[in-house]
Amino acid sequence: MYVRDCNDDPRFIQELVEKMRRNKKPPFSASRFISAVMVGYLWGQLILLAIPQNEIGGVNWNTYFHWFIPLAVALGVWVVGNIGREQGKPWLSIAVSYISYISRWYFYDEGVWLSIMMFSTAITFDTFSKEWRRTPKEKRSFWKRASTLTFCAILYIGLWSSYIYFNGKITDSNGDEIPVREALNHFFTSSWWTDFKQTLYDIYQYAQYHGWYEIWKQIIDFSDPQGEQNAYRVLEVSPTASQQEITAKWRALSRENHPDKCKDPTKQREAQEKFMEIQQAYEILSNIKNKRSRKNKKSV
């Protein structure tokens, strides 16, 4: 439906005009109503989760921010109600949402009073505020849409971050629950974090004298992209070993770990994997040694 509207489908426009002629206001749509209820509930629930439950700086923020929940519910219903060729003003829905918010003091279960507020707001918008959008929405520029989406994304991430930081808890190895806020404070005062900051500072100082390219080279070497360090470990030789020493060790390990020597059928697969690992390690080191040898000859 919405795709046909955006593409100015002539048949859709004709059906829409006929529907507007028959109905003074948009007829009830179960899918749209359920969507409005769900979005309103999710927005209200997200605000409820993001509110700090404990005092912060000696202030009970729960008392103040709790009043944003009806607004979030009403705006969620209003956003869904303004999709496509239907529209409506949010003011009456906001008023009803705040009036039904009073049920919070009669029903202590948040799921009950939030549902009452959500359904009453959706019914009010669908009954009294909904009307036809006679002319299509003006298409916004890319930057307006991008800025709107960016703002919504920042707000969404901020609300979840507030919930995790102020109300979230983690469980340690002893099964004790620790508030995320306290855990982060302890982490940023721990010796591990202090050492990590010092390491970053040392890297920065080193880069000032030797350049960032040298840091990058060390990172690449440390990550062992060619598998050289692992190959030394598999063949049990040192990085300073010569090609003759590597070959001798490879032959000894190949004889010792040959699959034909394994008589236990259950360990046959493990023996084959070990043997193949030895062959691969020898191939890696041999190729690296040969490349370096040719490179040294060219430089001479």
C-alpha positions in Angstrom: 0.0 0.0 0.0 2.7 2.5 1.0 4.9 1.5 -1.8 2.1 2.0 -4.3 1.4 5.4 -2.8 5.0 6.5 -3.0 5.1 5.4 -6.7 1.9 7.3 -7.5 0.2 4.1 -8.7 -2.9 5.4 -10.7 -5.0 2.4 -9.6 -4.1 3.1 -5.9 -4.9 6.8 -6.3 -8.3 5.9 -7.8 -9.1 3.5 -5.0 -8.0 6.1 -2.4 -10.2 8.8 -3.9 -13.2 6.4 -3.9 -12.5 5.5 -0.3 -12.3 9.1 0.7 -15.6 9.8 -1.0 -17.3 7.0 0.9 -15.8 7.7 4.3 -15.4 11.1 5.9 -12.6 9.8 8.0 -10.3 6.8 7.6 -12.0 3.5 8.6 -10.8 1.4 11.5 -7.7 -0.7 10.6 -6.8 -3.5 13.0 -3.2 -3.7 11.8 -2.7 0.0 12.2 -4.3 0.1 15.6 -2.3 -2.9 16.9 0.9 -1.2 15.5 0.1 2.0 17.3 -0.5 0.1 20.5 2.7 -1.8 20.2 4.9 1.3 19.3 3.3 3.3 22.1 3.9 0.6 24.6 7.5 0.1 23.5 8.3 3.8 23.7 6.7 4.1 27.1 8.5 1.0 28.4 11.8 2.3 27.1 11.4 5.5 29.0 10.4 3.6 32.1 13.5 1.4 31.8 15.9 4.3 31.3 14.8 6.2 34.4 17.4 5.8 37.3 15.7 3.8 40.1 18.1 5.1 42.8 19.0 8.6 43.8 21.7 10.2 41.7 23.5 13.1 43.3 20.9 13.2 46.1 18.1 13.7 43.6 15.3 11.2 43.0 15.1 11.5 39.2 12.4 8.9 39.1 9.9 11.5 40.3 10.6 13.9 37.5 11.3 11.7 34.5 8.4 9.4 35.1 6.1 12.2 33.7 7.7 11.7 30.3 6.2 8.2 30.0 2.7 9.4 28.9 4.3 11.7 26.4 6.3 8.8 24.9 3.2 6.6 24.7 1.2 9.4 22.9 4.0 10.2 20.5 4.4 6.5 19.6 0.7 6.3 18.8 0.8 9.6 16.9 3.8 8.5 14.7 2.0 5.3 13.6 -1.2 7.2 13.0 0.5 9.6 10.7 1.9 7.0 8.3 0.7 7.1 4.7 -2.5 8.9 3.8 -3.8 9.2 7.3 -2.9 11.9 9.8 -4.0 13.5 13.1 -2.9 16.0 15.7 -1.3 14.6 18.9 -2.7 17.1 21.5 -5.9 15.2 22.4 -3.9 11.9 22.6 -1.3 13.5 24.9 -4.1 14.9 27.2 -5.8 11.5 27.4 -2.5 9.8 28.0 -1.7 12.0 31.0 -5.3 11.6 32.3 -5.0 7.8 32.2 -1.6 8.0 33.8 -3.5 8.6 37.0 -4.2 4.8 37.0 -0.6 4.3 38.1 -1.7 5.2 41.7 -4.5 2.6 41.6 -2.7 -0.3 39.9 0.8 -0.9 41.2 1.7 -3.4 38.4 3.4 -1.2 35.8 2.1 -3.6 33.0 -1.5 -2.8 34.0 -1.4 1.0 34.2 0.9 1.2 31.1 -1.6 -0.9 29.1 -4.6 1.2 30.3 -2.7 4.4 29.2 -1.7 2.8 25.9 -5.1 1.5 24.8 -6.9 4.7 25.9 -4.5 6.8 24.0 -4.7 4.7 20.8 -8.5 4.6 21.0 -8.7 8.3 21.4 -6.5 9.0 18.4 -8.3 6.5 16.2 -11.7 7.9 17.2 -11.3 11.6 17.5 -8.0 12.7 15.9 -7.6 10.6 12.8 -8.4 12.2 9.4 -7.5 11.8 5.8 -4.3 13.3 4.4 -5.7 14.9 1.3 -2.3 15.8 -0.3 0.8 13.6 -0.2 3.6 14.6 2.2 6.3 16.9 0.8 9.4 14.8 0.2 12.2 15.8 2.4 15.8 16.2 1.3 18.4 13.6 2.1 20.1 15.7 4.8 16.8 16.3 6.6 16.0 12.6 6.7 19.6 11.8 7.7 19.6 14.3 10.5 16.2 13.0 11.8 17.4 9.4 11.7 20.7 10.4 13.4 18.8 12.2 16.2 16.5 9.2 16.7 19.4 6.8 16.8 21.3 9.0 19.4 18.1 9.2 21.5 17.5 5.5 21.3 21.1 4.6 22.2 21.1 7.1 25.0 18.0 5.6 26.6 19.4 2.1 26.5 22.7 3.4 27.8 20.9 5.0 30.7 19.1 1.8 31.5 22.3 -0.3 31.4 24.4 2.2 33.4 21.9 3.2 36.1 19.7 0.1 36.4 21.7 -2.8 34.9 23.4 -5.5 36.9 26.1 -8.0 36.2 26.7 -11.3 38.0 30.2 -12.2 39.1 31.8 -15.7 39.4 30.3 -16.0 43.0 26.8 -15.4 41.8 26.5 -11.9 43.4 24.8 -9.2 41.5 26.7 -5.9 41.1 25.2 -2.7 39.6 26.8 -1.8 36.3 27.5 1.7 37.5 29.5 0.4 40.5 31.3 -2.2 38.4 32.4 0.5 35.9 33.6 2.8 38.7 35.7 0.0 40.1 37.0 -1.0 36.7 38.2 2.5 35.9 40.1 2.7 39.3 41.6 -0.8 38.9 45.2 -1.6 38.4 44.5 -3.2 35.1 43.0 0.0 33.7 45.8 2.0 35.1 48.4 -0.3 33.5 46.4 -0.2 30.2 46.4 3.7 30.2 50.1 3.7 30.9 50.7 1.3 28.0 48.8 3.5 25.6 50.8 6.5 26.8 54.0 4.6 26.3 52.9 3.6 22.7 52.1 7.3 22.0 55.5 8.4 23.3 57.3 5.7 21.2 55.3 6.8 18.1 56.4 10.4 18.7 60.1 9.4 18.3 59.9 6.5 15.8 56.7 7.2 13.9 53.3 5.5 13.7 54.5 3.3 10.8 56.9 1.6 13.1 54.1 0.9 15.5 52.0 -0.5 12.7 54.9 -2.8 11.6 55.2 -4.1 15.2 51.4 -4.7 15.4 51.5 -6.7 12.1 54.5 -8.7 13.3 52.9 -9.4 16.7 49.7 -10.7 15.0 51.9 -13.3 13.1 50.1 -13.1 9.8 52.3 -15.7 8.1 52.0 -18.1 11.0 55.8 -18.0 11.5 55.8 -17.9 15.3 53.3 -20.7 15.5 55.4 -22.8 13.2 58.4 -22.4 15.5 56.2 -23.6 18.3 55.0 -26.6 16.4 58.5 -27.7 15.3 59.9 -26.9 18.8 62.8 -24.7 17.5 63.9 -21.2 18.2 63.4 -18.3 15.8 67.2 -18.2 15.4 67.4 -21.8 14.1 69.0 -22.4 10.8 67.4 -24.2 7.8 69.4 -27.3 8.6 68.2 -27.3 12.2 64.6 -26.9 11.1 64.9 -29.7 8.6 66.5 -32.0 11.1 63.7 -31.3 13.7 61.0 -31.7 11.1 62.3 -35.2 10.1 62.5 -36.3 13.7 59.0 -35.1 14.5 57.6 -36.6 11.3 59.0 -40.0 12.2 57.9 -39.7 15.8 54.3 -38.6 14.9 53.7 -40.6 11.8 50.1 -41.8 11.7 51.2 -45.4 10.8 52.8 -45.6 14.3 49.4 -45.0 16.0 47.8 -48.4 16.7 44.8 -47.0 18.6 41.9 -46.4 16.1 40.3 -43.8 18.3 43.5 -41.6 18.2 44.1 -42.1 14.5 42.5 -38.8 13.5 44.4 -36.9 16.1 47.6 -38.4 14.9 46.9 -37.4 11.3 46.1 -33.8 12.3 49.3 -33.6 14.3 51.3 -34.9 11.4 49.7 -32.5 9.0 50.4 -29.6 11.4 54.1 -30.5 11.4 54.2 -30.6 7.6 52.5 -27.3 7.3 54.8 -25.7 9.9 57.9 -26.9 8.0 56.5 -25.6 4.7 55.8 -22.2 6.2 59.3 -21.8 7.7 61.1 -23.2 4.6 59.3 -20.7 2.4 60.0 -17.8 4.7 63.7 -18.7 5.0 64.0 -19.1 1.2 62.4 -15.7 0.6 64.7 -14.0 3.1 67.7 -15.7 1.7 66.9 -14.5 -1.9 66.1 -11.0 -0.6 69.5 -10.8 1.2 71.4 -12.0 -1.9 69.7 -9.2 -4.0 70.5 -6.6 -1.4 74.2 -7.6 -1.5 
